[in-house]
Amino acid sequence: MRLTVRVPATSANLGPGFDCLGLALDLCNEVTVDTEAEPSVAWTGEGADELPVDGSDRISRTMAAVAAAAGKGLPPLAMRALNRIPLERGLGSSAAAAVAGVVLADRLLDLGLSQGDVLSSAVGVEGHPDNAAAAVLGGLTVAAGETVLRLTPHRALRPVVLIPDDVRLPTAEARAAMPDRVAMADAVFNLQRTALALVALTERPGYLPLALDDRLHQRYRLPLVPSVHAVFDRLREAGSPVCVSGAGPALLAFETEGSPVADPGEGWTVLRPGVREAGYEVSAD
């Protein structure tokens, strides 16, 4: 059996929607498993020289965990992965790996998991539903505990991902920088902006510059990466709607025909992937 799963990059938080909003981007990792090939693990693309090839990677561990939970064993297999999602940049690479592992185990073992089951299993591995929800469902997602909703993004959304080439920010470090308590005024501010963000992302994109503002996490995370902070401030001053993508350090901005997002220059990779309407896709040869 030969299976290939494609899982999109995702951008979580989207400014004020900390740990609840997610957006799927048309930038996908592809993972192929082959039960008739010599067992092995191989990587190409992002992180190819640093990811393990001994079966201790997140995809392999997730497949094994799903199989164990079902009381079954995985067949020997070869895994080949093409990574287009940069690692530790705030673009959901961990969630994509978890979703890929769940889906592949489901198909290999004929478990019959529903889309909701895939999401629940991936969240169990990943720990947070925001990225996993967008990777599974596509489009714009809202995660509120066990309740997850998919919304249709406005067709005019043109996301721009700005990735610092030599800067990484592990999620654990980014979370550790945040305070345990916030002022009531800041909590209310984010509630207002989150409500506005949902309208801006689905119906009235003109409100995005205002809607992506945040007081809960970005002000604490950006000082950890001064070069990113400087680019963020420049984009804000230029009027571009911009936010930290997930835990960072990548930035997510939106542009229109008359208001392009400025290129930060040397040391940055700029992508314009578009919004991905679908979540993961799997095919069998």
Backbone torsions as a table, in degrees:
resi	resn	phi	psi	omega
1	MET	NA	136.4	178.2
2	ARG	-127.4	121.0	-176.8
3	LEU	-124.4	144.4	174.3
4	THR	-130.4	129.9	176.8
5	VAL	-119.6	138.1	176.3
6	ARG	-115.1	128.4	-176.9
7	VAL	-128.5	131.2	-174.6
8	PRO	-81.0	155.6	166.4
9	ALA	-66.5	155.6	179.9
10	THR	-139.5	150.0	174.9
11	SER	-118.7	119.9	-176.6
12	ALA	-101.0	164.7	178.5
13	ASN	78.6	-51.7	179.8
14	LEU	52.7	44.8	-179.2
15	GLY	88.8	-104.5	-172.6
16	PRO	-79.2	-16.6	-172.7
17	GLY	-83.6	55.7	-175.0
18	PHE	-58.4	124.2	177.5
19	ASP	62.4	18.1	178.0
20	CYS	-136.9	-30.7	-178.7
21	LEU	-100.0	144.9	177.0
22	GLY	-148.3	150.6	179.9
23	LEU	-134.1	128.5	177.9
24	ALA	-83.0	136.2	-179.3
25	LEU	-113.4	147.0	-176.7
26	ASP	-81.3	62.5	177.2
27	LEU	-140.5	106.4	-166.6
28	CYS	-117.4	140.2	165.2
29	ASN	-83.4	147.0	177.4
30	GLU	-123.3	128.3	-180.0
31	VAL	-125.2	126.0	179.3
32	THR	-117.8	132.2	173.2
33	VAL	-118.9	144.7	-177.2
34	ASP	-136.8	113.3	-177.3
35	THR	-80.0	-6.1	179.4
36	GLU	-103.1	0.7	179.2
37	ALA	-100.0	164.4	177.7
38	GLU	-62.2	129.4	-178.4
39	PRO	-56.5	129.8	-178.4
40	SER	-172.4	169.1	175.3
41	VAL	-133.3	132.5	179.1
42	ALA	-142.9	146.6	-177.1
43	TRP	-126.5	144.2	167.4
44	THR	-133.6	158.3	179.7
45	GLY	87.4	-146.2	-175.1
46	GLU	-61.8	129.7	176.8
47	GLY	73.1	12.7	-175.3
48	ALA	-59.9	-32.6	-176.3
49	ASP	-87.9	-3.5	-176.2
50	GLU	-123.9	-14.2	180.0
51	LEU	-79.0	145.1	-176.2
52	PRO	-71.5	152.1	178.6
53	VAL	-119.1	18.5	-178.2
54	ASP	-105.7	12.8	179.7
55	GLY	87.3	7.9	179.5
56	SER	-96.6	5.2	178.0
57	ASP	-70.5	165.4	-175.1
58	ARG	-64.8	-36.3	-179.8
59	ILE	-65.3	-48.8	-178.6
60	SER	-64.4	-41.5	179.5
61	ARG	-65.7	-36.7	178.1
62	THR	-66.9	-43.8	177.4
63	MET	-57.8	-44.9	-179.1
64	ALA	-63.7	-40.2	-179.3
65	ALA	-66.7	-41.2	178.7
66	VAL	-64.6	-41.7	178.5
67	ALA	-63.1	-44.2	-179.8
68	ALA	-62.8	-40.7	179.6
69	ALA	-63.7	-28.7	179.3
70	ALA	-89.2	-1.7	-179.1
71	GLY	71.7	29.0	-178.4
72	LYS	-127.5	167.5	177.1
73	GLY	-115.3	143.4	177.7
74	LEU	-76.3	144.7	173.9
75	PRO	-73.7	158.2	172.1
76	PRO	-58.6	141.1	-177.3
77	LEU	-155.9	159.3	170.4
78	ALA	-102.6	137.0	178.4
79	MET	-120.4	130.3	176.0
80	ARG	-125.1	127.0	-176.8
81	ALA	-125.9	132.3	172.1
82	LEU	-106.8	111.1	-178.2
83	ASN	-96.8	118.2	172.7
84	ARG	-103.5	-15.1	-178.2
85	ILE	-89.4	119.9	178.7
86	PRO	-62.2	148.3	-178.8
87	LEU	-83.6	144.2	173.9
88	GLU	51.2	43.2	177.6
89	ARG	-120.2	0.8	-179.1
90	GLY	86.1	28.0	-178.1
91	LEU	-120.2	21.9	170.7
92	GLY	75.8	28.4	-180.0
93	SER	-64.1	-38.1	179.2
94	SER	-67.0	-42.7	178.8
95	ALA	-64.7	-39.3	178.5
96	ALA	-61.9	-39.9	178.6
97	ALA	-66.0	-42.3	179.7
98	ALA	-63.8	-45.2	179.4
99	VAL	-62.7	-43.5	179.1
100	ALA	-59.3	-44.1	-179.6
101	GLY	-63.3	-42.0	179.2
102	VAL	-64.0	-47.3	-176.7
103	VAL	-64.0	-43.1	-178.9
104	LEU	-65.7	-42.6	177.7
105	ALA	-62.9	-40.7	178.9
106	ASP	-58.1	-47.4	-177.1
107	ARG	-73.8	-38.5	-179.6
108	LEU	-64.2	-36.6	-175.1
109	LEU	-102.6	1.9	179.1
110	ASP	53.7	52.4	-176.8
111	LEU	-81.8	-21.2	179.0
112	GLY	71.0	34.6	-179.1
113	LEU	-69.3	138.1	173.0
114	SER	-78.7	170.3	176.7
115	GLN	-59.4	-39.0	177.0
116	GLY	-64.4	-38.2	177.3
117	ASP	-64.9	-41.8	178.1
118	VAL	-59.5	-45.1	-179.9
119	LEU	-63.2	-46.3	-179.6
120	SER	-59.9	-43.5	179.5
121	SER	-65.7	-41.3	179.9
122	ALA	-65.8	-39.9	177.8
123	VAL	-64.4	-35.8	177.1
124	GLY	-61.6	-32.0	177.7
125	VAL	-82.7	-45.5	-173.2
126	GLU	-79.0	-37.6	178.1
127	GLY	96.9	-17.9	-178.8
128	HIS	-135.9	135.5	-175.1
129	PRO	-83.6	-14.4	-170.8
130	ASP	-63.9	-54.0	178.2
131	ASN	-66.9	-44.9	-177.3
132	ALA	-61.0	-38.3	-179.5
133	ALA	-61.9	-46.3	-179.9
134	ALA	-67.5	-34.7	178.8
135	ALA	-67.8	-32.4	-179.3
136	VAL	-83.4	-44.7	-171.0
137	LEU	-96.7	-23.5	-174.6
138	GLY	75.7	176.0	177.8
139	GLY	64.0	-146.5	178.5
140	LEU	-102.2	131.5	-177.7
141	THR	-126.0	149.8	175.4
142	VAL	-121.6	122.9	178.6
143	ALA	-112.8	121.1	178.4
144	ALA	-128.0	85.9	-174.1
145	GLY	65.8	-126.2	179.9
146	GLU	-83.9	-6.8	178.3
147	THR	-92.1	123.2	-179.4
148	VAL	-128.3	129.9	180.0
149	LEU	-121.7	144.5	173.5
150	ARG	-106.8	130.8	175.4
151	LEU	-115.2	154.8	179.6
152	THR	-88.9	117.1	179.3
153	PRO	-66.1	153.1	177.2
154	HIS	-62.4	138.3	-175.3
155	ARG	-65.0	-17.6	-178.0
156	ALA	-87.7	-3.0	-178.7
157	LEU	-63.7	129.5	178.8
158	ARG	-128.3	85.9	-177.3
159	PRO	-71.2	144.7	175.4
160	VAL	-126.0	123.4	179.7
161	VAL	-103.3	124.9	-180.0
162	LEU	-112.7	115.2	-171.5
163	ILE	-116.1	118.3	174.6
164	PRO	-71.1	127.8	-172.1
165	ASP	-66.1	-37.2	-171.8
166	ASP	-115.9	20.5	-179.2
167	VAL	-122.5	129.3	174.7
168	ARG	-125.6	157.2	178.3
169	LEU	-146.5	98.7	177.9
170	PRO	-57.8	143.0	-177.8
171	THR	-57.7	-40.0	-178.5
172	ALA	-61.2	-40.0	178.6
173	GLU	-67.8	-40.3	-179.9
174	ALA	-65.3	-38.1	179.1
175	ARG	-71.9	-34.7	-178.9
176	ALA	-64.9	-23.2	-178.5
177	ALA	-77.4	-12.7	-175.9
178	MET	-88.1	148.2	179.4
179	PRO	-75.5	159.2	177.3
180	ASP	-77.5	-24.0	-178.3
181	ARG	-130.1	150.9	177.5
182	VAL	-129.5	156.9	178.5
183	ALA	-69.8	148.7	178.4
184	MET	-56.6	-40.6	-179.7
185	ALA	-61.3	-37.6	179.1
186	ASP	-71.0	-38.0	177.3
187	ALA	-62.7	-44.4	178.6
188	VAL	-64.5	-41.8	177.7
189	PHE	-54.9	-47.0	-178.2
190	ASN	-70.2	-33.7	174.9
191	LEU	-61.6	-43.1	179.1
192	GLN	-63.4	-45.5	-177.4
193	ARG	-70.0	-33.9	178.1
194	THR	-65.5	-42.8	176.6
195	ALA	-61.1	-42.3	179.0
196	LEU	-67.9	-36.1	-179.7
197	ALA	-62.3	-39.5	178.9
198	LEU	-61.9	-39.3	177.2
199	VAL	-68.9	-43.4	-177.7
200	ALA	-65.0	-39.6	-176.0
201	LEU	-77.5	-19.4	-176.7
202	THR	-113.4	-26.7	-173.1
203	GLU	-132.2	-39.7	-172.0
204	ARG	-134.9	79.8	-176.1
205	PRO	-60.2	-18.6	179.1
206	GLY	-61.1	-19.3	179.3
207	TYR	-87.3	-0.3	-175.4
208	LEU	-58.4	-41.0	179.7
209	PRO	-56.3	-36.2	178.2
210	LEU	-81.9	-39.1	-171.6
211	ALA	-70.2	-26.7	-175.9
212	LEU	-85.0	1.7	179.4
213	ASP	-68.9	154.2	-172.9
214	ASP	-154.4	148.7	175.6
215	ARG	-126.7	2.2	-174.9
216	LEU	-93.2	-37.6	-172.0
217	HIS	-132.3	-34.9	-173.1
218	GLN	-65.1	-37.9	-178.0
219	ARG	-65.3	-20.2	179.3
220	TYR	-95.8	-29.2	-176.4
221	ARG	-85.9	-39.2	-176.6
222	LEU	-60.2	-37.5	177.4
223	PRO	-62.3	-17.4	176.8
224	LEU	-71.0	-20.5	-177.6
225	VAL	-132.6	80.3	-172.6
226	PRO	-55.7	-38.7	-179.2
227	SER	-65.7	-34.9	177.0
228	VAL	-71.6	-39.8	178.8
229	HIS	-57.2	-42.0	-178.6
230	ALA	-64.1	-42.2	178.9
231	VAL	-67.7	-40.9	176.6
232	PHE	-56.0	-47.7	-178.9
233	ASP	-63.6	-39.6	179.6
234	ARG	-64.3	-41.2	179.6
235	LEU	-66.5	-40.6	177.3
236	ARG	-61.9	-44.3	-179.6
237	GLU	-64.2	-29.6	179.1
238	ALA	-81.1	-4.2	178.1
239	GLY	89.6	8.3	179.8
240	SER	-79.4	134.0	172.5
241	PRO	-67.4	120.5	-175.4
242	VAL	-146.5	148.0	176.1
243	CYS	-149.1	166.0	172.4
244	VAL	-74.9	131.8	179.2
245	SER	-82.3	114.5	-177.9
246	GLY	58.7	-130.4	177.1
247	ALA	-84.6	-2.9	-177.9
248	GLY	85.6	-178.7	8.1
249	PRO	-88.7	-1.9	178.7
250	ALA	-63.2	152.9	176.6
251	LEU	-112.6	147.8	174.9
252	LEU	-117.7	123.7	177.9
253	ALA	-125.7	169.1	177.8
254	PHE	-131.3	140.3	-179.5
255	GLU	-129.2	160.5	174.0
256	THR	-121.5	172.6	-177.1
257	GLU	-56.3	-40.2	-177.9
258	GLY	-92.2	-4.7	-177.6
259	SER	-134.9	76.6	179.8
260	PRO	-70.4	154.4	175.5
261	VAL	-83.5	128.1	-176.7
262	ALA	-69.3	140.8	176.3
263	ASP	-73.0	127.5	-178.8
264	PRO	-68.0	-18.8	178.7
265	GLY	104.2	-159.7	-175.7
266	GLU	-59.9	141.6	179.5
267	GLY	92.1	2.8	-179.4
268	TRP	-127.8	145.3	170.1
269	THR	-110.0	128.8	-178.4
270	VAL	-114.2	124.4	179.7
271	LEU	-120.2	147.1	175.0
272	ARG	-125.9	76.4	-169.5
273	PRO	-80.6	-17.1	-173.5
274	GLY	79.4	163.9	177.0
275	VAL	-85.0	136.8	178.0
276	ARG	-97.7	119.8	-177.2
277	GLU	-73.8	-32.6	-178.6
278	ALA	-98.6	158.9	173.6
279	GLY	-90.2	-136.4	-177.9
280	TYR	-66.3	155.2	174.4
281	GLU	-133.9	141.4	179.6
282	VAL	-131.2	141.2	178.5
283	SER	-136.7	154.1	-179.6
284	ALA	-123.9	138.3	174.1
285	ASP	-90.0	NA	NA
